[in-house]
Amino acid sequence: MGRGKRSGFCYDPISGICEGARLALTFDSIAVFDPASQGIKFAGRHVDPMGAERFVICLVSGEALRTRFQLEDPSPEQLLAAYGEIKSDIHRVAARRFAAGEKRPSISAQDLL
């Protein structure tokens, strides 16, 4: 239910799993505001073919969320709420970047257009 194909990746908003040909990230953790970057950090969980699990720290920039939602000077809570509204899109981009070899996927305003 709710699975859709985009750019070779499936995303299931119910399970939070983004899959590529050989890589998959599961997004089942919380997101937090990061004061240092002024963005939102969240983690994806990757399990390799041998069963080893690791967490992949991802970031969506505050600029990306401000641009997407036309926010002028948002609070951390407003940025978290904006993230929550489009997290499936953000997770899809993060999974695509991870599958392309980016170790700590970072999502910019350009990625969310």
N, C-alpha and C positions, 0 to 999 in steps of 0.2 A: 504494500500500500504506500502511495506517495513517492515511489521511486521514479526518477526522471533522468534521462541521459542528457549530458551537456559536455561537450569537448572530451568525450571518452571517459567521463567520470559519472558514477551514479551517486546520488545523494539521497539518503533516506532521512527526512526530518524527524521521524519518530525515534529511530535508533541513534541518530546523530553520526552515522557512519558515512564517510566519503571514501570511495574506492577508486583506485587506478588499476592498471594492468597488473602490477606486482606490489603496489603499496596501498595501504589503507590507513586512514586516521579515524579514530573514534573520538568524538567531542562530547564528553560527559562530565566535564569539570566546570567549576565556576569561572567567571571572568572578573577581573579586578582592574581598577584604575591604577596606572603606574605613574606616580608623580615625576619620575625622572624623564620619561619620554612624553608625558602628557597624553598617552594613548591608553588603550585597553589591551591587557595581556590575557591570554587564555591558552589552554593546553589541549593538544590532541594526543591521543594514545596510539602508538604504533606497535603492532605485534609482528615480528618477522617470521619467516617460514619455519624457523626452528622453535618458535614459541617464546622467544625473548621479548620482553615488553620494555618500551621506553616512552618517556613523555617528550613531546615536541612543543616547546614554548613558542607561541605565535603572538604577533602584535598587530593590531589595527590602529593606525595613527589617529590622533585626535583631529587632525586636519581632514582626514578622510570622512570622519563622522560629521564634523562641522559642515563640510562641503555638501555631503549627501542630504543633510537635514536642514541646511541653511541656518545653522546656529551661530550666533555672533560671539558670545562669551559664555559657553556652557559650563556648568558645574560638573564635577566628576560623576555625580548621580545622573545628570542629563546625558552624559556621554555613555554611561552604562545602559541607560534606557534606550538610547539610539542603537547601540550594539545589539541589544535584545530584540529590537524590531527587525533587524536584518541579519541575524546571526547565521542563518542558513546560507545566505549569499557569501558572507565573510568566511564561513567554514569551507565552502566550495573553493574559494580562491586560495585559502591556506593549504588545502589538500592538493590542489593543482601545483602550487609552488613547491610543496614538499616532494611531490612525485617528480618534479623537474630537478630536484637536487638541492633545493634551498633548505639548510639545516634548521633555521629559525625563521619561518615564513613571516614576512612583514607586508601588510596590506596598506596600500596608499590610496589616495583619492582617485587616481587614474584607474585603479582596479575595480572601483565601485561605480563607475559610470555606466 
